[in-house]
Amino acid sequence: MTPALKGHLAMLCFSGLVAGSFALGSMAAQHLAPAALNAPRFLLAAVIVGTGAMLSTGIPRSTWVAPWRYLLLGGAMGLYFVMMFEGLKTAAPVSAAAVFTLTPIMAGIAGYVLLRQITTPRMALALGVGAMGALWVIFRADLSALVAFEVGRGEVIYFFGCAAHAIYTPLVRLLNRGERPVVFSFGTMLGAAVLITAAGWGEIRATDWAGLPAIVWVTIVYTAVFATAMTFVLLQYASLNLPSAKVMAYTYLTPTWVTLWQAALGHALPPLLVLMGVGLTVVALVLLLKDESAPQMKPAA
């Protein structure tokens, strides 16, 4: 399997794990401030990934050259998660998911500005097809629901978080200096934990930790282990082997994964018309799997 295909597999797993955090996050967001929720999740995730790195090949001293890189990357990803939970306080899940589908397009723009990555016509077609499929799933094939969509304060807040998420992807490739994905992820998560703790220290101190319901602790553990530690490593690996637009295109699968999560929890499957949107996201991914790099010409004998 080529590194590019491994990158696609990593993002497939990434989108499935992220989907689980939406359901849990919406249940926990009402019980504590976004900074209080995200600071411990990033700290726990950093401990997990850092321990894994130490037990494998270790963390070389060269990792900490130019530590500002981890603060920049951690700030971008931390900003995304904080604004996500802040936005979910007032934004409906459907509206927030619709905003999330703008991330691949923003990632393509950021990839061009920072890395001069070109979005080919085939990739643009895939992004468009994926966006249509995701919106079809999000609005459950209800055109009236799509027409009635209104952008509120929560959606605007979450949009800026998604912009930070989109910028993060090309920054990984730009700032990585040969560090392994697990080591680079550890530095990024540590940077996010430091920045969120510093910015939200007042909210963290004011939180009644002993009185929080169980769903909050379940959410913190899940988001730390699966939606942060594992997905950070997967995203770092994919970002080093795929163009930014292709990496973020997998966000189109998130609504589909959410549907599968609901089915696994005993909820009814969506109607056939909605499943047509799932098919469109699959078509988009098939388009993205094609290797568009130019074949190398063999030298003449």
DOLORO-678223 format. One record per residue (C-alpha): residue number from 0; residue in three letters; chain; x, y, z. Coordinates in steps of 0.1 Angstrom, whole numbers, plus 5000, padded with zeros to 4 digits. Layout:
BEGIN
R   k   r c east north   up
R NUM ALA A    X     Y    Z
...
***
This chain:
BEGIN
R   k   r c east north   up
R   0 MET A 5000  5000 5000
R   1 THR A 5014  5034 4990
R   2 PRO A 5018  5062 5015
R   3 ALA A 4990  5081 4997
R   4 LEU A 4966  5052 5001
R   5 LYS A 4976  5048 5038
R   6 GLY A 4968  5085 5041
R   7 HIS A 4933  5079 5027
R   8 LEU A 4928  5050 5051
R   9 ALA A 4939  5072 5080
R  10 MET A 4914  5098 5071
R  11 LEU A 4886  5072 5067
R  12 CYS A 4893  5062 5103
R  13 PHE A 4896  5099 5113
R  14 SER A 4861  5108 5100
R  15 GLY A 4845  5078 5118
R  16 LEU A 4861  5087 5152
R  17 VAL A 4853  5124 5149
R  18 ALA A 4816  5116 5142
R  19 GLY A 4813  5100 5177
R  20 SER A 4824  5132 5194
R  21 PHE A 4795  5152 5178
R  22 ALA A 4768  5131 5195
R  23 LEU A 4786  5131 5229
R  24 GLY A 4798  5167 5226
R  25 SER A 4763  5181 5221
R  26 MET A 4751  5163 5253
R  27 ALA A 4780  5176 5274
R  28 ALA A 4783  5211 5260
R  29 GLN A 4755  5224 5282
R  30 HIS A 4771  5214 5315
R  31 LEU A 4804  5233 5314
R  32 ALA A 4824  5259 5295
R  33 PRO A 4842  5250 5263
R  34 ALA A 4876  5257 5278
R  35 ALA A 4869  5236 5308
R  36 LEU A 4858  5207 5286
R  37 ASN A 4888  5209 5262
R  38 ALA A 4917  5216 5285
R  39 PRO A 4915  5182 5303
R  40 ARG A 4908  5164 5270
R  41 PHE A 4939  5178 5254
R  42 LEU A 4960  5172 5285
R  43 LEU A 4949  5136 5288
R  44 ALA A 4955  5131 5250
R  45 ALA A 4990  5146 5253
R  46 VAL A 4998  5122 5281
R  47 ILE A 4986  5092 5261
R  48 VAL A 5004  5101 5229
R  49 GLY A 5035  5112 5247
R  50 THR A 5037  5080 5266
R  51 GLY A 5032  5060 5234
R  52 ALA A 5060  5080 5217
R  53 MET A 5084  5074 5247
R  54 LEU A 5076  5036 5248
R  55 SER A 5082  5033 5210
R  56 THR A 5112  5051 5196
R  57 GLY A 5114  5080 5221
R  58 ILE A 5111  5117 5217
R  59 PRO A 5144  5131 5203
R  60 ARG A 5157  5165 5215
R  61 SER A 5154  5178 5180
R  62 THR A 5116  5177 5185
R  63 TRP A 5117  5208 5206
R  64 VAL A 5136  5229 5181
R  65 ALA A 5114  5259 5173
R  66 PRO A 5087  5251 5199
R  67 TRP A 5066  5280 5186
R  68 ARG A 5054  5256 5159
R  69 TYR A 5035  5235 5184
R  70 LEU A 5019  5266 5199
R  71 LEU A 5008  5277 5165
R  72 LEU A 4994  5243 5155
R  73 GLY A 4979  5237 5190
R  74 GLY A 4963  5271 5189
R  75 ALA A 4946  5264 5155
R  76 MET A 4932  5230 5166
R  77 GLY A 4924  5242 5201
R  78 LEU A 4905  5272 5187
R  79 TYR A 4885  5249 5165
R  80 PHE A 4873  5227 5193
R  81 VAL A 4866  5256 5217
R  82 MET A 4846  5274 5191
R  83 MET A 4828  5242 5181
R  84 PHE A 4814  5237 5216
R  85 GLU A 4807  5274 5220
R  86 GLY A 4788  5274 5187
R  87 LEU A 4768  5243 5197
R  88 LYS A 4753  5261 5226
R  89 THR A 4731  5281 5202
R  90 ALA A 4735  5265 5168
R  91 ALA A 4713  5235 5158
R  92 PRO A 4733  5203 5150
R  93 VAL A 4721  5204 5114
R  94 SER A 4732  5240 5109
R  95 ALA A 4766  5233 5125
R  96 ALA A 4771  5202 5103
R  97 ALA A 4763  5223 5072
R  98 VAL A 4790  5248 5082
R  99 PHE A 4815  5219 5088
R 100 THR A 4811  5209 5051
R 101 LEU A 4828  5242 5041
R 102 THR A 4861  5231 5057
R 103 PRO A 4875  5212 5027
R 104 ILE A 4870  5242 5004
R 105 MET A 4887  5265 5030
R 106 ALA A 4915  5239 5033
R 107 GLY A 4920  5239 4995
R 108 ILE A 4924  5277 4996
R 109 ALA A 4948  5276 5026
R 110 GLY A 4968  5248 5009
R 111 TYR A 4973  5270 4978
R 112 VAL A 4982  5302 4999
R 113 LEU A 5006  5284 5022
R 114 LEU A 5020  5256 5000
R 115 ARG A 5009  5265 4965
R 116 GLN A 4990  5232 4963
R 117 ILE A 4968  5232 4932
R 118 THR A 4932  5219 4933
R 119 THR A 4929  5200 4900
R 120 PRO A 4896  5199 4881
R 121 ARG A 4891  5163 4892
R 122 MET A 4896  5173 4929
R 123 ALA A 4873  5203 4925
R 124 LEU A 4846  5180 4910
R 125 ALA A 4851  5156 4939
R 126 LEU A 4848  5184 4965
R 127 GLY A 4816  5196 4948
R 128 VAL A 4800  5162 4946
R 129 GLY A 4810  5155 4982
R 130 ALA A 4795  5188 4994
R 131 MET A 4762  5180 4977
R 132 GLY A 4761  5146 4992
R 133 ALA A 4769  5158 5027
R 134 LEU A 4743  5185 5025
R 135 TRP A 4717  5160 5012
R 136 VAL A 4724  5138 5042
R 137 ILE A 4725  5167 5067
R 138 PHE A 4691  5180 5056
R 139 ARG A 4677  5145 5052
R 140 ALA A 4667  5151 5016
R 141 ASP A 4644  5179 5026
R 142 LEU A 4648  5208 5002
R 143 SER A 4625  5230 5023
R 144 ALA A 4648  5225 5052
R 145 LEU A 4678  5236 5031
R 146 VAL A 4659  5267 5018
R 147 ALA A 4649  5277 5053
R 148 PHE A 4685  5276 5066
R 149 GLU A 4695  5307 5084
R 150 VAL A 4729  5316 5097
R 151 GLY A 4728  5325 5134
R 152 ARG A 4754  5336 5160
R 153 GLY A 4764  5300 5168
R 154 GLU A 4770  5292 5131
R 155 VAL A 4792  5322 5127
R 156 ILE A 4812  5313 5158
R 157 TYR A 4817  5277 5145
R 158 PHE A 4826  5290 5110
R 159 PHE A 4857  5307 5123
R 160 GLY A 4865  5275 5142
R 161 CYS A 4863  5255 5110
R 162 ALA A 4885  5281 5093
R 163 ALA A 4912  5274 5120
R 164 HIS A 4908  5237 5113
R 165 ALA A 4913  5242 5076
R 166 ILE A 4945  5263 5082
R 167 TYR A 4958  5236 5105
R 168 THR A 4961  5210 5077
R 169 PRO A 4986  5227 5054
R 170 LEU A 5004  5241 5085
R 171 VAL A 5013  5206 5095
R 172 ARG A 5032  5200 5062
R 173 LEU A 5047  5235 5063
R 174 LEU A 5061  5233 5099
R 175 ASN A 5070  5196 5101
R 176 ARG A 5108  5192 5101
R 177 GLY A 5110  5154 5098
R 178 GLU A 5094  5146 5132
R 179 ARG A 5074  5114 5132
R 180 PRO A 5036  5119 5133
R 181 VAL A 5032  5106 5168
R 182 VAL A 5059  5129 5181
R 183 PHE A 5046  5159 5162
R 184 SER A 5011  5152 5175
R 185 PHE A 5024  5151 5210
R 186 GLY A 5039  5185 5207
R 187 THR A 5008  5199 5191
R 188 MET A 4985  5185 5218
R 189 LEU A 5007  5198 5245
R 190 GLY A 5006  5233 5229
R 191 ALA A 4968  5232 5227
R 192 ALA A 4965  5221 5263
R 193 VAL A 4988  5250 5275
R 194 LEU A 4970  5276 5254
R 195 ILE A 4935  5265 5263
R 196 THR A 4943  5262 5300
R 197 ALA A 4959  5297 5300
R 198 ALA A 4930  5313 5281
R 199 GLY A 4903  5296 5301
R 200 TRP A 4918  5294 5335
R 201 GLY A 4890  5314 5351
R 202 GLU A 4863  5291 5336
R 203 ILE A 4883  5260 5347
R 204 ARG A 4886  5272 5383
R 205 ALA A 4849  5281 5384
R 206 THR A 4838  5246 5373
R 207 ASP A 4822  5224 5399
R 208 TRP A 4841  5193 5388
R 209 ALA A 4827  5170 5415
R 210 GLY A 4791  5179 5405
R 211 LEU A 4794  5172 5368
R 212 PRO A 4772  5144 5353
R 213 ALA A 4787  5112 5340
R 214 ILE A 4781  5122 5304
R 215 VAL A 4807  5149 5307
R 216 TRP A 4834  5125 5319
R 217 VAL A 4825  5100 5292
R 218 THR A 4828  5128 5266
R 219 ILE A 4862  5139 5280
R 220 VAL A 4876  5104 5279
R 221 TYR A 4862  5096 5245
R 222 THR A 4873  5129 5229
R 223 ALA A 4907  5126 5245
R 224 VAL A 4915  5090 5235
R 225 PHE A 4896  5086 5203
R 226 ALA A 4886  5120 5189
R 227 THR A 4920  5137 5199
R 228 ALA A 4949  5113 5205
R 229 MET A 4941  5088 5177
R 230 THR A 4927  5114 5153
R 231 PHE A 4956  5138 5157
R 232 VAL A 4981  5110 5147
R 233 LEU A 4959  5100 5118
R 234 LEU A 4955  5136 5106
R 235 GLN A 4992  5143 5110
R 236 TYR A 5001  5112 5089
R 237 ALA A 4975  5120 5062
R 238 SER A 4986  5157 5060
R 239 LEU A 5022  5146 5053
R 240 ASN A 5011  5123 5025
R 241 LEU A 4981  5140 5009
R 242 PRO A 4972  5175 4996
R 243 SER A 4952  5196 5021
R 244 ALA A 4920  5195 5001
R 245 LYS A 4920  5157 4999
R 246 VAL A 4927  5154 5036
R 247 MET A 4898  5177 5046
R 248 ALA A 4875  5162 5020
R 249 TYR A 4869  5133 5044
R 250 THR A 4849  5157 5066
R 251 TYR A 4821  5151 5041
R 252 LEU A 4818  5116 5055
R 253 THR A 4811  5128 5090
R 254 PRO A 4773  5131 5086
R 255 THR A 4773  5096 5071
R 256 TRP A 4793  5083 5100
R 257 VAL A 4769  5100 5124
R 258 THR A 4741  5081 5108
R 259 LEU A 4759  5048 5112
R 260 TRP A 4766  5057 5149
R 261 GLN A 4729  5063 5154
R 262 ALA A 4720  5030 5137
R 263 ALA A 4745  5011 5159
R 264 LEU A 4728  5027 5190
R 265 GLY A 4694  5014 5179
R 266 HIS A 4680  5043 5160
R 267 ALA A 4662  5038 5127
R 268 LEU A 4681  5041 5094
R 269 PRO A 4673  5072 5073
R 270 PRO A 4650  5068 5043
R 271 LEU A 4663  5058 5009
R 272 LEU A 4663  5094 4996
R 273 VAL A 4687  5104 5023
R 274 LEU A 4710  5074 5016
R 275 MET A 4714  5088 4980
R 276 GLY A 4735  5115 4997
R 277 VAL A 4757  5088 5012
R 278 GLY A 4763  5075 4977
R 279 LEU A 4774  5109 4965
R 280 THR A 4800  5111 4992
R 281 VAL A 4813  5077 4982
R 282 VAL A 4815  5089 4946
R 283 ALA A 4835  5119 4958
R 284 LEU A 4860  5097 4977
R 285 VAL A 4864  5074 4946
R 286 LEU A 4874  5105 4926
R 287 LEU A 4898  5115 4953
R 288 LEU A 4915  5081 4954
R 289 LYS A 4928  5085 4919
R 290 ASP A 4965  5094 4918
R 291 GLU A 4969  5125 4897
R 292 SER A 5006  5127 4899
R 293 ALA A 5023  5127 4865
R 294 PRO A 5040  5094 4857
R 295 GLN A 5078  5096 4855
R 296 MET A 5093  5090 4820
R 297 LYS A 5119  5063 4818
R 298 PRO A 5152  5075 4803
R 299 ALA A 5158  5064 4767
R 300 ALA A 5181  5035 4763
***
